[in-house]
């Protein structure tokens, strides 16, 4: 009997029982290794330096386009590095491409990878490239980005503390909204209108949260009011807040009415029957900041033309992770499986175009 796997990231219990318990040799210089809610690793180096690393799948989504796929491949890794308050410096790419992918198509895809890495100041230092028979996945391999910085300038999601305020940049469900709109253009136009479709598509290039992180921290000034950051991926804005709270050993109280759910994500997510608060939302950043500095941080981001909302607070762990919704405070759920995957493949099965 074959066990059915949930789509997307592996579940927390499986990660902790199977992977976290078997991570090779223990080395004292590893300051931050595998952990739930922590998307980067930190290794101590001589001279008060640290090496930061982050890995992610690479995207190759024909319905989205080669430029857009390359953008996701580069920036979803860069987003993870940016949560430390730093830019990536080096990248390795392992490409397992479909056998039918043309050389001309690969050249276009790779030239965009090159361009986006140059935009970030990232040197591509190596990897592996191959073509695989019967490889029809939208995942085309995996990559790793690395940066070497002063150890004192490395933030992790573990740094957050009870009493910190929680801020969210931009809006919920940015990447899901943009990718669903671009992947099913006829359906979105017919159901919601061309204007809504156009606005959904325009969200795509907001799926980088690199500028959010750098504007918040300011690499020149290194504002001390930013305590921790966590980028929004699977599980959406509320899932990312949950992960940050768990990673830092905190509880949380989130006010639902303050969450930035924009009109366009709300409409497109409703069309695909997903909750924008809990669906993949690359492009938003969760910030844990010193209490009383919320307006200063929001103003800094506004100067970079990035919206930011104060949505709640971190609390002591024994108070739990709570969501205040319609006047009622209740335990905030954490969904092991992101609804985006089912929504995307359900739409394909329905023949949506």
Long-range contacts (C-beta under 8 A, 24 or more apart in sequence): 6-336, 6-337, 7-337, 7-338, 7-341, 7-342, 7-345, 8-234, 8-337, 8-338, 8-340, 8-341, 9-234, 9-338, 11-336, 11-337, 12-36, 12-334, 12-336, 32-156, 32-158, 35-158, 35-247, 36-243, 36-246, 36-247, 37-157, 37-230, 37-242, 37-243, 37-244, 37-245, 37-246, 37-247, 38-156, 38-157, 38-158, 38-247, 39-80, 39-83, 39-157, 39-230, 39-231, 39-233, 40-80, 40-81, 40-83, 40-84, 40-156, 42-84, 42-154, 42-156, 44-151, 45-148, 45-151, 48-150, 48-151, 48-152, 49-148, 49-149, 49-150, 49-151, 50-148, 50-149, 50-150, 50-151, 50-154, 51-146, 51-147, 51-148, 52-81, 52-84, 52-86, 52-146, 52-147, 52-148, 52-149, 52-154, 53-144, 53-145, 53-146, 54-80, 54-81, 54-88, 54-144, 54-145, 55-142, 55-143, 55-144, 55-145, 56-80, 56-142, 56-143, 57-139, 57-140, 57-141, 57-142, 58-93, 58-94, 58-95, 58-139, 58-140, 58-141, 58-142, 58-143, 59-138, 59-139, 59-140, 60-97, 60-98, 60-101, 60-109, 60-138, 60-139, 60-140, 61-138, 61-179, 61-183, 62-138, 63-182, 63-183, 64-179, 64-182, 64-183, 65-182, 66-105, 66-108, 66-109, 66-112, 67-108, 67-112, 68-182, 68-204, 69-109, 69-140, 70-109, 70-110, 70-112, 70-113, 70-115, 70-116, 71-112, 71-116, 71-204, 71-205, 71-207, 71-208, 72-175, 72-207, 72-282, 73-113, 73-140, 73-143, 74-113, 74-116, 74-117, 74-120, 74-122, 75-116, 75-207, 75-208, 75-210, 75-282, 76-207, 76-233, 76-282, 77-143, 77-144, 77-145, 78-120, 78-122, 78-145, 78-208, 78-210, 79-208, 79-209, 79-210, 79-213, 79-231, 79-233, 79-282, 79-285, 80-145, 80-231, 81-145, 81-147, 82-209, 82-210, 82-212, 82-213, 82-214, 82-229, 82-231, 82-285, 83-155, 83-156, 83-157, 83-213, 83-229, 83-230, 83-231, 83-285, 84-147, 84-149, 84-153, 84-154, 84-155, 84-156, 84-229, 85-153, 85-154, 85-155, 85-213, 85-214, 85-217, 85-219, 85-222, 85-226, 85-229, 86-147, 86-149, 86-153, 86-154, 86-219, 87-120, 87-121, 87-122, 87-147, 87-210, 87-214, 87-219, 88-120, 88-122, 88-145, 88-146, 88-147, 89-121, 89-122, 89-123, 89-145, 89-146, 89-147, 89-148, 90-122, 90-123, 90-124, 90-125, 90-145, 90-146, 90-147, 91-117, 91-122, 91-123, 91-124, 91-125, 91-143, 91-144, 91-145, 91-146, 92-124, 92-125, 92-126, 92-127, 92-143, 92-144, 92-146, 93-124, 93-127, 93-128, 93-129, 93-141, 93-143, 94-127, 94-128, 94-129, 94-141, 94-142, 94-143, 95-127, 95-128, 95-129, 95-130, 95-140, 95-141, 96-130, 96-132, 96-135, 96-140, 96-141, 97-129, 97-130, 97-131, 97-132, 97-135, 97-140, 97-141, 98-131, 98-132, 98-135, 98-136, 98-140, 99-131, 99-132, 99-133, 99-134, 99-135, 101-131, 120-210, 153-222, 155-217, 155-226, 155-227, 155-228, 155-229, 156-228, 156-247, 157-228, 157-229, 157-230, 157-243, 157-244, 157-247, 157-248, 158-228, 158-247, 158-248, 158-249, 159-227, 159-228, 159-248, 159-288, 160-227, 160-228, 160-244, 160-245, 160-247, 160-248, 160-250, 160-288, 160-314, 161-227, 161-248, 161-250, 161-288, 161-314, 162-250, 162-251, 162-314, 162-315, 162-316, 162-317, 163-291, 163-313, 163-314, 163-315, 164-227, 164-228, 164-250, 164-288, 164-289, 164-290, 164-291, 164-313, 164-314, 165-288, 165-289, 165-290, 165-291, 165-293, 165-294, 165-310, 165-312, 165-313, 165-314, 166-241, 166-244, 166-252, 166-254, 166-286, 166-287, 166-288, 166-310, 166-311, 166-312, 166-313, 166-314, 167-286, 167-287, 167-288, 167-289, 167-294, 167-297, 167-298, 167-308, 167-309, 167-310, 167-311, 168-237, 168-241, 168-259, 168-260, 168-284, 168-285, 168-286, 168-287, 168-308, 168-309, 168-311, 169-209, 169-212, 169-216, 169-284, 169-285, 169-287, 169-301, 169-306, 169-307, 169-308, 170-206, 170-209, 170-212, 170-260, 170-283, 170-284, 170-285, 170-306, 170-307, 170-308, 171-260, 171-261, 171-262, 171-265, 171-284, 171-307, 172-236, 172-237, 172-259, 172-260, 172-261, 172-262, 172-265, 172-276, 172-277, 172-279, 172-281, 172-284, 173-236, 173-237, 173-261, 173-265, 173-268, 173-269, 173-274, 173-276, 173-277, 173-279, 173-280, 173-281, 174-203, 174-206, 174-207, 174-232, 174-265, 174-281, 174-282, 174-283, 174-284, 175-203, 175-204, 175-207, 175-280, 175-281, 175-282, 175-283, 176-236, 176-265, 176-269, 176-274, 176-276, 176-279, 176-280, 176-281, 176-340, 176-343, 177-203, 177-264, 177-265, 177-268, 177-269, 177-276, 178-202, 178-203, 178-204, 178-206, 178-207, 179-204, 179-344, 180-268, 180-272, 180-340, 180-343, 180-344, 180-347, 181-268, 183-344, 183-347, 184-347, 184-352, 184-353, 185-353, 186-352, 186-353, 187-271, 187-347, 187-352, 187-353, 188-268, 188-271, 191-271, 192-267, 192-268, 192-271, 196-264, 196-267, 196-268, 199-264, 200-264, 200-265, 200-268, 203-264, 203-265, 203-283, 206-283, 207-282, 207-283, 208-282, 208-283, 209-282, 209-283, 209-284, 209-285, 211-304, 211-306, 212-284, 212-285, 212-301, 212-306, 213-285, 215-300, 215-301, 215-303, 215-304, 215-306, 216-285, 216-287, 216-297, 216-300, 216-301, 218-300, 223-297, 223-300, 224-290, 225-289, 225-290, 225-293, 225-296, 225-297, 226-287, 226-288, 226-289, 226-297, 227-288, 227-289, 227-290, 228-287, 228-288, 229-285, 229-286, 229-287, 229-288, 230-285, 230-286, 231-282, 231-284, 231-285, 231-286, 232-280, 232-281, 232-282, 232-283, 232-284, 232-285, 232-286, 233-280, 233-281, 233-282, 234-280, 234-338, 234-340, 235-278, 235-280, 235-334, 235-335, 235-338, 236-275, 236-276, 236-277, 236-278, 236-279, 236-280, 236-281, 236-338, 237-277, 237-278, 237-281, 237-284, 237-286, 238-277, 238-278, 238-323, 238-332, 239-278, 239-334, 239-335, 239-338, 240-281, 240-284, 240-286, 241-286, 241-311, 241-312, 241-321, 241-332, 242-321, 242-332, 242-334, 244-286, 244-288, 245-314, 245-321, 246-321, 248-288, 248-314, 249-317, 250-314, 250-315, 250-316, 250-317, 251-314, 251-315, 251-316, 251-317, 251-318, 251-319, 251-320, 251-321, 251-322, 252-312, 252-313, 252-314, 252-315, 252-321, 252-322, 252-332, 253-312, 253-313, 253-315, 253-319, 253-322, 253-323, 253-324, 253-329, 254-311, 254-312, 254-321, 254-322, 254-323, 254-324, 254-332, 255-311, 255-312, 255-324, 256-323, 256-324, 256-325, 256-326, 258-309, 258-310, 258-311, 258-312, 259-309, 259-311, 260-307, 260-309, 260-311, 272-343, 272-344, 272-346, 272-347, 273-339, 273-343, 274-339, 274-340, 274-343, 275-339, 278-335, 278-338, 278-339, 279-338, 279-339, 279-340, 279-343, 280-338, 280-340, 288-314
